[in-house]
């Protein structure tokens, strides 16, 4: 039975200074997803922080959000080189988890391809990856302040989450009702009212993954 190697990368600002800030919501979700999947603690490598099992590889960027591209591209190349089977390398999929101002807190939006829509972290990633590489983006809603003044928006995204907001991110990661890995299938990440990831027959993003 075939599987698709999957590399799930979060972009944000580095810890500990920016841990659990709204702009680093992607990192917060991956922290909780790792706990939920009972994966080993994140380990520092030359390209960032990773945690892997036969079913998942999770990776967190070590850089500031706006210069995420180079470490993501490096980690993606390292991941591909760890796949000895050419079919696995061809089937491998990159998924980037990031914060999303235009979504309500805790909502999830999954997209394949398209523009960065003003997100500087995604712009950096798209510029660093090989031209034409199509990857999946998982936007984690952080809400938006009432004003669109750039200084106030910048201050808003750098705010530390409250304990209630951190719990919402834990719910996004699937803490309330786990979805166990399947050998193969089409999956879309979507936030439900009960607060967990839901499977749908739309996008092939469930698989076995490895990293060196």
N, C-alpha and C positions, 0 to 999 in steps of 0.2 A: 504494500500500500504506500503510495507516494506521499511525501510531506513537503511543505514549503519552508525553507530556512528563513527565519524571521528575526530581524534586528530592530529592537524598539529603543529609540534614543530620545532622551528628554533634553531640552535646551532651556536655559535660564541664566541666573547669576550664581557664582560659586558660594558654597558654604565655607565656614559657618556664618559669615557676615550677612548673607542673604537667604538663609534657610527660612522656608515657609513665608517668604514674601509673595505677594500676588503675582509678580512678574515671573517667579520661579515655580508657578503652580505645576508645571510639567514635572519638575523634580519631585515635588511633594507627592504627586500621584504615583510616580514610579517607586518612591520609598514605600508607600503603602501597598502597592501591587507586589513588590518583592516580599513583604511580610505575609501577604495573603497567600502567595504561591509557595511559601516556605523555602524560598531560595536563600543561599548563603549571603552574608553581608556584602555590600559593595566593596570591591577591592580596587585600589589605585593601580592603574597601568600607565604606560607612556601617553596614551591618548585620552584618558579619562577614568571614570569609575564604572566597573561592570560587575554584573552578577549573572551567572549562567547555569542552566541545567540542560538535560537532553531535550527539553521542550521549549525553553525560552532563553533569549539573551536580552538582558536589560542593560542599558548604558546611559550614564549621565555625563553631560559635557562639563569640563572643568573651567570653561572660559566665561567671560562676560557675555550676556545675551547677544549684543550687537556684533560680536566677532565669533559666533558659534560655528561658522562655516568650515574653517580649517580643521578643528578637532573632529567634527562630524565626518568630514571627508576622509580623514586619516583613519578613524575608527571603522568606517564602512569598508575601506580597502583592507584593513587588517582582518575584519570579519570574513570578507570574501576569500582572502588567502587561506583562511583556516578550513575552508570547504574543499576537500580533496576531489570530490566528484564534480565534473564539469556540469552535469545536469543540476546539481544543487546550486552551483554558482549562478547558473542562468535563471534559476527559479527563485533565488533569494530576494527578499523584499525588505526595504528600509521603511520604517515607520517613525515619524518625528512627532513627539508630544510637546505641545507648547501652550502658553496662555493665550486667551482670546477675549479681548475687550468687548467685542460686539455680541457676546453671549452672556446670559444671566449666570450668576455664580453657580457652579456645579453642573451646568449643562455641557453636553459634548457634541461636537460636530466633526464628522470624518469626511475628508476630501481627498481625491486622487488628482494630482496635477493642478494646473491653474496658477494664478499669480500669487505673490506673497501678501497682497492686499494691505500693504503698508506696514507689515510686521517686519521690523529690522532684523530680527533673528532669522526668520525664514529667508529674507533677502540674502543674508550672508551665506546660509546653507545652500541656496540655489546657485549662487555665484561660484561656490567652491566645488560642488559636485560636477561630474562629467555632464556636458551638454546633452539634453534630451533624457536624462535619467528621471523616470517617473517614480515618485515616492508618495507614500500615504501620510497625510497630516492629520493628527488628532488634536483639535482645538479644545482646550479646557476653559470653560467660561469663568471669568473673574468679575464680570459686570463692568460698568463704566460710571465714572462720576457724573453728576448733573451737567457740568461744564465740559466744553471741548477745548478749553485753554490748554496749550501744550505743557505749560509748567505745572498746572494742577493735575493733569493726567499723569505726568512723570512722577509727581509726588504720590499719587494714588497707587500706581503699580508697584512702587517701592515699599508700600506699607506692609508690616507684618500682619499675617492672618490672625484673627481671633481663634480661640480654641474651637468655637463653633464652626468657623470656616475651615479649619484643618480637618474637623470631623466630616464636613461635606466632601472634602477631597478624598478622605478615606472611603467614603461611600462610593465616590466615583470609581475608585480602584477596585470595587467589588467586595468590600469587607462584609457587607450584610448578607449577601447570597452568592457564594462562589460559583463560577462557571469553570469546570475542570477542563484541562487541555484535551482536545480530541485529536485522533491521528491525522485527520484532514477535514477540510470543510471550508465554507465561505462564512466569514464573520465580519460584522460591522460593530464598532464600538458605539454604544448609544446609552445615554443616561435615562433610566426609567424613574418613575415616581418613588419606587421602593429603594432606589439608590444603588443599583448594581449594573454591571455590564450585561448587555443582552445580545444573544446570538441572532443573526439574520443571514439568510442566504443571499448575500450581495457581494462581499469583498473577501478575497482569499488572503487573510492575514493571521491564520493560526498555523503554527508549525513547530518543528524541531529546530533549534538554533544552537550554535556553538561559537566560541571566540577563543583566541589564544592570548 
